[in-house]
Amino acid sequence: MSEFLQRELRAVGKPVHRLGLAMSFGIDAGGVRAAVDRGLNYFFWPEAKSGTGRILKDVMGKERDRFVIATGPTIGYFAGNVRRSAERALRKLGTDYLDVFHLFWVGRTSALTESTLRELVALKESGKARAIGVSIHDRPRAGKLAAESPLDLFMIRYNAAHPGAERDIFPHLEKRRPSVVAYTATAWRRLLSAPGGWTGKTMTAGDCYRFCLSSPHVDVTLCGPKNQAELEENLAALDKGPLAADEEAWIRDYGKGVHGKAVVRLGLG
């Protein structure tokens, strides 16, 4: 596997394929097994998706340490929510530890407070979680947490239409070096449709993932294929390696156009 696709994930001390699999969009057991055969080993698993939990448990078998499992509570406003979610996830997966346990969408479906942070730390100290983190859209807050908190991993929105993490988060990583997982690489598929007036080529999902993974600050980028065919298409695109300078230039221009299109559509500009 090329260096572009392989990295040591500092948060958990395991090597990972840099394309992670989000198990929320319909991929079946055969698709997951195909992903494993192709070297993918970072799985983002919403604990509420019990059916996919059974798939993961079966796929891991006796090779648990080969995989990185990231999960968290659907609702995480209180310490009790956090603790009970972790315990359910451990039972459903039949494992004695979770690699990454994080609060989802801090500020919306969860709250990072003294009590919830204390519970996350307790899960890590007990060995039930190897690393703790958050998914968060508030980039300035994420930057501060990256520099000053005990969090090991940040799951952030980062794509060609929303590259603000380069300004608000990435400069703050050096002090503690937490791991970074990027999601919404396709900007919820908006990047797959050319903005109005655009005359160049249209981005593919593979282009979106290559953009994210070309950043040295991004450890893993999540993909959400619906089936094995989409997975194989994404992996084939990554065989091209990191973006060349001219590719990055057109993707950034394209992303600015898509972002502008989104602002107009939402009536914000």
Helices and strands as residue ranges (DSSP letters): G 3-5, E 6-9, E 14-17, E 19-22, H 29-37, E 42-44, H 50-60, G 64-66, E 68-71, H 79-93, E 98-103, H 114-126, E 129-136, H 139-148, E 153-157, H 165-168, G 170-172, E 179-183, G 190-192, H 205-213, E 220-223, H 228-238, H 245-265
